[in-house]
Amino acid sequence: MPVLRGTRGKLLATWSEEAAERQVPGLRALERHRLHWLFLKTRTNLYSEPLKVLHFAPEPALQRLLQSRRNLTYHSADLGSRRAAEHFDICAIPYPADTFDVVLCSHVLEHVPDDRKAMSELFRVMKPGAWGLIAAPIRRNRAETFEDWSVTSEKDRERVFGQRDHVRIYGRDYYDRLRSAGFLVEEHNYAKELPTHLIEKHLLPPMGIISICTKAPGAS
């Protein structure tokens, strides 16, 4: 099981004020990135089968690891980041239906005004039977997602939504939105399944729910 390492070869913890997570210097690997990678390696077929992958807003550490996998045909995408190889709107993905075996999209949808359109586009380009890790920050104490389209300035968005480029605060109904797009959604409280020594070794969050979204075989 890999450990994401900093520039001196040691796993170090720093405080990221923006994300409030422990971060690996040099790799910008937050707690959720490490948790996601361990889940992808140990609980999916990402390492074992030839797969075509679409990775939105690629996290630097995960991108390096995925690009090195010879079994993957890897596509990175973003609206404008130079880190991604392809640039397009997640609400208008320029690929035919049923193209990808895997979609990775973490902490993107809270930035997208029409998140339901984005979810439907992710569903469209996934092959029947394909799966995706589609994650967003969720306030577990909220039953419903909060949106206010009168909030438009960066200053007000930071005050209301917690970040200047967020347009909503997801509640527990986030998973219902994904299901409305056609996905079968499974919630995995993966961090709780791990032994304490692995939590400490990889500096993982003690709680971490991962949502895996599947396009059912035969779906279109």
CORJOMO-V876375 format. One record per backbone hydrogen bond with DSSP energy under -0.5 kcal/mol. CO is the residue of the C=O (numbers start at 1). NH is the residue of the N-H. If there is no record, write none. Layout:
co=CO nh=NH
co=CO nh=NH
//
This chain:
co=6 nh=9
co=10 nh=6
co=10 nh=12
co=14 nh=16
co=14 nh=23
co=15 nh=17
co=16 nh=20
co=16 nh=21
co=21 nh=16
co=22 nh=31
co=23 nh=14
co=23 nh=25
co=24 nh=27
co=24 nh=28
co=24 nh=29
co=27 nh=61
co=28 nh=30
co=29 nh=24
co=30 nh=34
co=31 nh=35
co=32 nh=36
co=33 nh=37
co=34 nh=38
co=35 nh=39
co=36 nh=40
co=37 nh=41
co=38 nh=42
co=39 nh=43
co=40 nh=44
co=40 nh=46
co=45 nh=49
co=49 nh=51
co=51 nh=53
co=51 nh=73
co=52 nh=101
co=52 nh=102
co=53 nh=55
co=53 nh=75
co=54 nh=56
co=54 nh=104
co=55 nh=77
co=56 nh=106
co=59 nh=63
co=60 nh=64
co=61 nh=65
co=62 nh=66
co=63 nh=67
co=64 nh=68
co=66 nh=69
co=68 nh=70
co=69 nh=72
co=71 nh=51
co=72 nh=74
co=73 nh=53
co=75 nh=55
co=76 nh=86
co=77 nh=57
co=78 nh=88
co=81 nh=84
co=86 nh=78
co=89 nh=92
co=93 nh=95
co=100 nh=127
co=101 nh=131
co=102 nh=54
co=103 nh=133
co=104 nh=56
co=105 nh=135
co=108 nh=111
co=109 nh=112
co=110 nh=167
co=110 nh=168
co=111 nh=113
co=112 nh=115
co=113 nh=115
co=114 nh=118
co=115 nh=119
co=116 nh=120
co=117 nh=121
co=118 nh=122
co=119 nh=123
co=120 nh=124
co=121 nh=125
co=122 nh=126
co=123 nh=126
co=124 nh=98
co=125 nh=99
co=125 nh=100
co=127 nh=130
co=130 nh=215
co=131 nh=103
co=132 nh=134
co=132 nh=213
co=133 nh=105
co=133 nh=135
co=135 nh=107
co=135 nh=108
co=137 nh=170
co=138 nh=140
co=139 nh=142
co=142 nh=172
co=143 nh=173
co=145 nh=147
co=146 nh=169
co=148 nh=151
co=150 nh=152
co=153 nh=157
co=154 nh=158
co=155 nh=159
co=156 nh=160
co=157 nh=161
co=157 nh=162
co=157 nh=163
co=158 nh=162
co=163 nh=166
co=169 nh=146
co=170 nh=139
co=171 nh=174
co=172 nh=175
co=173 nh=177
co=174 nh=178
co=175 nh=179
co=176 nh=180
co=177 nh=181
co=178 nh=181
co=178 nh=183
co=179 nh=182
co=183 nh=185
co=184 nh=214
co=186 nh=188
co=186 nh=212
co=187 nh=189
co=188 nh=190
co=188 nh=210
co=189 nh=192
co=189 nh=193
co=190 nh=193
co=190 nh=194
co=191 nh=194
co=195 nh=198
co=195 nh=199
co=196 nh=200
co=197 nh=201
co=198 nh=202
co=199 nh=204
co=200 nh=203
co=208 nh=190
co=208 nh=191
co=210 nh=188
co=210 nh=212
co=211 nh=134
co=211 nh=213
co=212 nh=186
co=212 nh=214
co=213 nh=132
co=214 nh=184
co=214 nh=216
co=215 nh=129
co=216 nh=219
//
